[in-house]
Structure formats: C-alpha cells, structure tokens
Amino acid sequence: MPPRAGDNRQSQWQTKKAEIETHVSHARDQLDQANERIKERTGRDLVVATGVGLLIGGVILASLLFAKWSFVVIGLAIVLLAVWELVLALRAGGRKVDLWPHLVLGALLAASGYFADPWLCWVMLFVAVFGVIVWRLMAQMIAKDGRTYGDVLTDALAAGFVQVSVPFLGAIVLMLLHQPRGEWWVLALIVVVVVTDTCAYASGLLFGRGGRHPMAPRVSPKKTWEGFAGAVVGSLVAGALVGVYMLGVPWWAGLILGAALVASATIGDLGESLLKRDLGIKDMSSWIPGHGGLLDRLDSVLPSGIVALALYILLTPLVAA
C-alpha cells in the first residue's frame, strides 16, 4: 500500500523539526562555551549581565520619556543605595563611617539638585560634608576606642568623600534633568556612557587579549589601550548621533559631547578601580547579578554628569541657531 501524502508531510515535518532542534542545541552550546570563556577572562556572566542591563535600561528609558518625576524617584533611590553600598565597602576596608547621617544628608543633597536653586545645592553640599564629618568626630569622642589621630582624620575624609562622590554628583545629574529638555540630555549622557563602556569591553576582548597593552596596570590590569580605543570610537559615533537626532545640535557638537564624556567616564572608571584596589575588593557589592554593585555601573555616569551639565550650558544655544 503506497504511503499517503499526509504521512509524507508529517515525516518531512518531523525531520525538519529534528534538524532545527539540532541547530538550536548546537547554537546554545556555542553560546554557553563563549560565555564561559568570557566569564573566565572577565569574571562576568555575559548572558545574565545583558539581561539585567536591558531590564534596568528599559525602566530608566521609560521614566525619562514618559514621566520625568519618576526618574527623580528612581535617581534618589539609586543614590541612597549607592551611598549604602559605599559605606559598607569603606567599613570593610577598615574605615569608620556612619550610615544613617550619610543617608539622611545624602538624600537632602541629591534632592536639592532638582528641587532647589543651583546655589542652594552648593550650600547643601557644604552642610552635608560638614555634618557627616562633625558626626564622625563626635562619635569618635564618645567611643574613645583608642584609634590614632591619623585613623580619625582618614575616617573624617572618607565621610566627606562619600557625600561628594555620590549624592553631590547625583544632584548634578538631577540638576541637568530639571533643565528644559533636560530629560533628553540625561538620556544622551546615559546612552553615550553605556556605548563607551560596551565598546571598551568588546574591543578589549577582541584586541586586548592577555592585557596586551594595559592602560594602568597598577590600578586596573584588565583595562587596555585597545579597549580605550574602542571606547573612543564608540563614544564619538554615539555622541554625533545623539547630538543630531536627540539633542538637535550640530554633528561636530555631538563629537565634542562624545569626546568629553569618554574622558570623564574613563577617569571615573579608573578612579573607582583605584578605590577598590585600596580597599582590597573586586566589586563594590554583588547586588546586581552579572554587574557587581551599583557603583560599578555608576562610576562612569556620575562624574560625567558634571561634563554633561557644562556642555548643556555651552551647546544649548546652538539648538536654536
């Protein structure tokens, strides 16, 4: 009895299905092997890091495009969590740092960037730094635990550093957000910095294998000049594109934006690497799967806020030109 047409189609479909499953399984195995090689070299799970990054990026993008006030809430929450993270890291490194004064004064300082006049933000910076230092000195006087003058001075400087490096820089980003069309500038800042980090990562993996030409071997041995070259190219392209299509400035102004942000992002990244090396830790925390801590992601964004605000003041007149 000859086979029916339906049986032939079912047999062909099963054969095709088996082939597709084989190809998918092979592709998955290759992806897993590539991910494991990258994980061995960088200590990061690429799949997890990408998924978490896309999720966080989607939330931030939605807040900037649809409700500016929601980004203020998100920004303040991120600042407070980053302060908490930095305080815990400094404590692990032997510094005595008080958590709650930093959270309270840090929240007020960061919020002043959006809700107060710029001059009040500077006043609040002085109040916050002065407040946490005085609190630490008073707490030390009460404790009388035999710490040396050098240790007490270092603790006081660490307290001031926390307020300047996180809440104040966060206030600058929120100050930029408060400006007319500021949400687009904050989005441009984030896009350029993310592209810079991604291109540095990819270029370093492809061309800087084995730390071929390290930038600062004593600070961060895995950062190479090959990775920096990729970061420069990526930031210039991203800066030109967001400048023209997002900010409405000439392409050359976008190149200036990209060049300035790659410089500030690199300095911030190396600065945090130096801090972690001094504290003897690899990541600030493990709060974000595949990324480490909040400050491991914010180290490039926060210092770049000052650059973005300055360029906003300088380049905004070109929008109407």
MOMOJO-V264239 format. One record per residue. RES is the residue in three letters. SS is DSSP state (h for helix, s for strand, l for the rest). PHI is phi in whole degrees, 0 to 359 (none if undefined). NEAR is the number of other ideal C-beta (glycine too) atoms within 12 Angstrom. Layout:
res=RES ss=SS phi=PHI near=NEAR
res=RES ss=SS phi=PHI near=NEAR
This chain:
res=MET ss=l phi=none near=4
res=PRO ss=l phi=293 near=6
res=PRO ss=l phi=295 near=11
res=ARG ss=l phi=283 near=10
res=ALA ss=h phi=298 near=10
res=GLY ss=h phi=296 near=10
res=ASP ss=h phi=294 near=13
res=ASN ss=h phi=295 near=13
res=ARG ss=h phi=296 near=13
res=GLN ss=h phi=295 near=14
res=SER ss=h phi=294 near=15
res=GLN ss=h phi=296 near=15
res=TRP ss=h phi=296 near=14
res=GLN ss=h phi=295 near=14
res=THR ss=h phi=295 near=14
res=LYS ss=h phi=298 near=14
res=LYS ss=h phi=299 near=14
res=ALA ss=h phi=295 near=14
res=GLU ss=h phi=296 near=14
res=ILE ss=h phi=298 near=14
res=GLU ss=h phi=298 near=14
res=THR ss=h phi=296 near=14
res=HIS ss=h phi=295 near=14
res=VAL ss=h phi=296 near=14
res=SER ss=h phi=297 near=14
res=HIS ss=h phi=295 near=14
res=ALA ss=h phi=295 near=14
res=ARG ss=h phi=295 near=15
res=ASP ss=h phi=298 near=14
res=GLN ss=h phi=296 near=14
res=LEU ss=h phi=297 near=18
res=ASP ss=h phi=297 near=17
res=GLN ss=h phi=294 near=15
res=ALA ss=h phi=296 near=18
res=ASN ss=h phi=296 near=23
res=GLU ss=h phi=294 near=18
res=ARG ss=h phi=295 near=17
res=ILE ss=h phi=295 near=26
res=LYS ss=h phi=296 near=19
res=GLU ss=h phi=295 near=14
res=ARG ss=h phi=280 near=22
res=THR ss=h phi=247 near=28
res=GLY ss=l phi=77 near=18
res=ARG ss=l phi=244 near=31
res=ASP ss=l phi=274 near=26
res=LEU ss=h phi=297 near=29
res=VAL ss=h phi=295 near=20
res=VAL ss=h phi=296 near=20
res=ALA ss=h phi=299 near=28
res=THR ss=h phi=294 near=22
res=GLY ss=h phi=298 near=18
res=VAL ss=h phi=295 near=22
res=GLY ss=h phi=298 near=28
res=LEU ss=h phi=295 near=17
res=LEU ss=h phi=296 near=18
res=ILE ss=h phi=296 near=27
res=GLY ss=h phi=299 near=24
res=GLY ss=h phi=296 near=15
res=VAL ss=h phi=296 near=23
res=ILE ss=h phi=295 near=34
res=LEU ss=h phi=299 near=24
res=ALA ss=h phi=297 near=18
res=SER ss=h phi=294 near=26
res=LEU ss=h phi=286 near=32
res=LEU ss=h phi=277 near=17
res=PHE ss=h phi=246 near=15
res=ALA ss=l phi=203 near=17
res=LYS ss=h phi=302 near=27
res=TRP ss=h phi=298 near=18
res=SER ss=h phi=292 near=20
res=PHE ss=h phi=292 near=32
res=VAL ss=h phi=299 near=32
res=VAL ss=h phi=298 near=22
res=ILE ss=h phi=297 near=28
res=GLY ss=h phi=299 near=43
res=LEU ss=h phi=296 near=32
res=ALA ss=h phi=296 near=24
res=ILE ss=h phi=296 near=37
res=VAL ss=h phi=299 near=45
res=LEU ss=h phi=294 near=31
res=LEU ss=h phi=294 near=30
res=ALA ss=h phi=293 near=42
res=VAL ss=h phi=298 near=47
res=TRP ss=h phi=304 near=31
res=GLU ss=h phi=299 near=41
res=LEU ss=h phi=293 near=45
res=VAL ss=h phi=299 near=37
res=LEU ss=h phi=296 near=27
res=ALA ss=h phi=293 near=38
res=LEU ss=h phi=294 near=37
res=ARG ss=h phi=297 near=22
res=ALA ss=h phi=297 near=21
res=GLY ss=l phi=273 near=22
res=GLY ss=l phi=99 near=17
res=ARG ss=l phi=272 near=30
res=LYS ss=l phi=265 near=28
res=VAL ss=l phi=230 near=38
res=ASP ss=l phi=269 near=34
res=LEU ss=h phi=286 near=26
res=TRP ss=h phi=295 near=18
res=PRO ss=h phi=301 near=32
res=HIS ss=h phi=293 near=41
res=LEU ss=h phi=293 near=32
res=VAL ss=h phi=293 near=22
res=LEU ss=h phi=292 near=38
res=GLY ss=h phi=295 near=47
res=ALA ss=h phi=296 near=35
res=LEU ss=h phi=295 near=33
res=LEU ss=h phi=295 near=45
res=ALA ss=h phi=296 near=45
res=ALA ss=h phi=295 near=31
res=SER ss=h phi=297 near=34
res=GLY ss=h phi=297 near=41
res=TYR ss=h phi=260 near=35
res=PHE ss=h phi=261 near=22
res=ALA ss=l phi=241 near=22
res=ASP ss=l phi=294 near=14
res=PRO ss=h phi=306 near=22
res=TRP ss=h phi=294 near=13
res=LEU ss=h phi=289 near=20
res=CYS ss=h phi=297 near=32
res=TRP ss=h phi=293 near=21
res=VAL ss=h phi=297 near=19
res=MET ss=h phi=294 near=32
res=LEU ss=h phi=299 near=34
res=PHE ss=h phi=298 near=22
res=VAL ss=h phi=298 near=26
res=ALA ss=h phi=294 near=40
res=VAL ss=h phi=296 near=31
res=PHE ss=h phi=299 near=21
res=GLY ss=h phi=296 near=30
res=VAL ss=h phi=289 near=43
res=ILE ss=h phi=290 near=32
res=VAL ss=h phi=297 near=21
res=TRP ss=h phi=301 near=31
res=ARG ss=h phi=295 near=37
res=LEU ss=h phi=293 near=25
res=MET ss=h phi=294 near=18
res=ALA ss=h phi=297 near=24
res=GLN ss=h phi=292 near=27
res=MET ss=h phi=297 near=13
res=ILE ss=h phi=286 near=11
res=ALA ss=h phi=292 near=16
res=LYS ss=l phi=49 near=10
res=ASP ss=l phi=262 near=13
res=GLY ss=l phi=83 near=9
res=ARG ss=l phi=292 near=21
res=THR ss=l phi=287 near=11
res=TYR ss=h phi=299 near=12
res=GLY ss=h phi=297 near=10
res=ASP ss=h phi=295 near=19
res=VAL ss=h phi=296 near=25
res=LEU ss=h phi=297 near=19
res=THR ss=h phi=296 near=24
res=ASP ss=h phi=298 near=33
res=ALA ss=h phi=294 near=31
res=LEU ss=h phi=294 near=24
res=ALA ss=h phi=297 near=33
res=ALA ss=h phi=297 near=40
res=GLY ss=h phi=296 near=34
res=PHE ss=h phi=299 near=31
res=VAL ss=h phi=301 near=46
res=GLN ss=h phi=292 near=44
res=VAL ss=h phi=286 near=34
res=SER ss=h phi=282 near=41
res=VAL ss=h phi=241 near=50
res=PRO ss=h phi=297 near=49
res=PHE ss=h phi=293 near=40
res=LEU ss=h phi=293 near=44
res=GLY ss=h phi=295 near=49
res=ALA ss=h phi=297 near=43
res=ILE ss=h phi=296 near=42
res=VAL ss=h phi=297 near=46
res=LEU ss=h phi=291 near=41
res=MET ss=h phi=296 near=39
res=LEU ss=h phi=297 near=43
res=LEU ss=h phi=301 near=42
res=HIS ss=h phi=291 near=30
res=GLN ss=l phi=290 near=27
res=PRO ss=l phi=304 near=15
res=ARG ss=l phi=60 near=23
res=GLY ss=h phi=295 near=30
res=GLU ss=h phi=297 near=34
res=TRP ss=h phi=288 near=30
res=TRP ss=h phi=289 near=43
res=VAL ss=h phi=295 near=42
res=LEU ss=h phi=296 near=33
res=ALA ss=h phi=298 near=44
res=LEU ss=h phi=303 near=48
res=ILE ss=h phi=294 near=42
res=VAL ss=h phi=299 near=37
res=VAL ss=h phi=296 near=46
res=VAL ss=h phi=293 near=45
res=VAL ss=h phi=295 near=35
res=VAL ss=h phi=298 near=35
res=THR ss=h phi=301 near=43
res=ASP ss=h phi=296 near=39
res=THR ss=h phi=294 near=29
res=CYS ss=h phi=293 near=32
res=ALA ss=h phi=297 near=38
res=TYR ss=h phi=297 near=34
res=ALA ss=h phi=293 near=23
res=SER ss=h phi=294 near=29
res=GLY ss=h phi=295 near=34
res=LEU ss=h phi=292 near=28
res=LEU ss=h phi=283 near=18
res=PHE ss=h phi=246 near=22
res=GLY ss=l phi=250 near=28
res=ARG ss=l phi=300 near=18
res=GLY ss=l phi=73 near=14
res=GLY ss=l phi=63 near=22
res=ARG ss=l phi=306 near=21
res=HIS ss=l phi=227 near=21
res=PRO ss=s phi=295 near=22
res=MET ss=s phi=285 near=27
res=ALA ss=s phi=220 near=23
res=PRO ss=l phi=301 near=17
res=ARG ss=l phi=281 near=13
res=VAL ss=l phi=262 near=21
res=SER ss=s phi=215 near=27
res=PRO ss=s phi=300 near=22
res=LYS ss=s phi=276 near=30
res=LYS ss=s phi=274 near=35
res=THR ss=s phi=242 near=29
res=TRP ss=h phi=292 near=22
res=GLU ss=h phi=297 near=28
res=GLY ss=h phi=295 near=39
res=PHE ss=h phi=295 near=33
res=ALA ss=h phi=299 near=27
res=GLY ss=h phi=297 near=30
res=ALA ss=h phi=297 near=41
res=VAL ss=h phi=297 near=29
res=VAL ss=h phi=298 near=26
res=GLY ss=h phi=298 near=33
res=SER ss=h phi=291 near=44
res=LEU ss=h phi=293 near=30
res=VAL ss=h phi=295 near=27
res=ALA ss=h phi=296 near=37
res=GLY ss=h phi=299 near=44
res=ALA ss=h phi=296 near=29
res=LEU ss=h phi=291 near=23
res=VAL ss=h phi=290 near=36
res=GLY ss=h phi=297 near=39
res=VAL ss=h phi=283 near=23
res=TYR ss=h phi=266 near=17
res=MET ss=h phi=246 near=28
res=LEU ss=h phi=260 near=37
res=GLY ss=l phi=76 near=22
res=VAL ss=l phi=254 near=33
res=PRO ss=l phi=300 near=19
res=TRP ss=h phi=299 near=21
res=TRP ss=h phi=291 near=17
res=ALA ss=h phi=292 near=29
res=GLY ss=h phi=294 near=32
res=LEU ss=h phi=296 near=28
res=ILE ss=h phi=299 near=28
res=LEU ss=h phi=301 near=47
res=GLY ss=h phi=297 near=42
res=ALA ss=h phi=295 near=30
res=ALA ss=h phi=292 near=36
res=LEU ss=h phi=287 near=46
res=VAL ss=h phi=292 near=39
res=ALA ss=h phi=292 near=29
res=SER ss=h phi=292 near=35
res=ALA ss=h phi=295 near=46
res=THR ss=h phi=294 near=37
res=ILE ss=h phi=298 near=26
res=GLY ss=h phi=296 near=33
res=ASP ss=h phi=296 near=39
res=LEU ss=h phi=293 near=30
res=GLY ss=h phi=297 near=27
res=GLU ss=h phi=291 near=39
res=SER ss=h phi=298 near=32
res=LEU ss=h phi=296 near=18
res=LEU ss=h phi=296 near=32
res=LYS ss=h phi=296 near=29
res=ARG ss=h phi=295 near=21
res=ASP ss=h phi=294 near=21
res=LEU ss=h phi=277 near=27
res=GLY ss=l phi=75 near=13
res=ILE ss=l phi=232 near=26
res=LYS ss=l phi=271 near=21
res=ASP ss=l phi=234 near=30
res=MET ss=l phi=296 near=35
res=SER ss=l phi=195 near=27
res=SER ss=l phi=237 near=21
res=TRP ss=l phi=291 near=24
res=ILE ss=s phi=253 near=28
res=PRO ss=l phi=304 near=21
res=GLY ss=l phi=83 near=28
res=HIS ss=l phi=236 near=34
res=GLY ss=s phi=98 near=30
res=GLY ss=l phi=253 near=33
res=LEU ss=h phi=300 near=33
res=LEU ss=h phi=292 near=43
res=ASP ss=h phi=291 near=35
res=ARG ss=h phi=261 near=36
res=LEU ss=h phi=268 near=44
res=ASP ss=l phi=298 near=37
res=SER ss=l phi=268 near=39
res=VAL ss=h phi=283 near=43
res=LEU ss=h phi=299 near=45
res=PRO ss=h phi=296 near=36
res=SER ss=h phi=287 near=43
res=GLY ss=h phi=298 near=42
res=ILE ss=h phi=296 near=31
res=VAL ss=h phi=296 near=39
res=ALA ss=h phi=296 near=46
res=LEU ss=h phi=294 near=35
res=ALA ss=h phi=297 near=23
res=LEU ss=h phi=290 near=36
res=TYR ss=h phi=300 near=36
res=ILE ss=h phi=295 near=19
res=LEU ss=h phi=281 near=18
res=LEU ss=h phi=262 near=32
res=THR ss=h phi=304 near=26
res=PRO ss=h phi=302 near=14
res=LEU ss=h phi=287 near=22
res=VAL ss=h phi=296 near=21
res=ALA ss=h phi=276 near=10
res=ALA ss=l phi=286 near=10
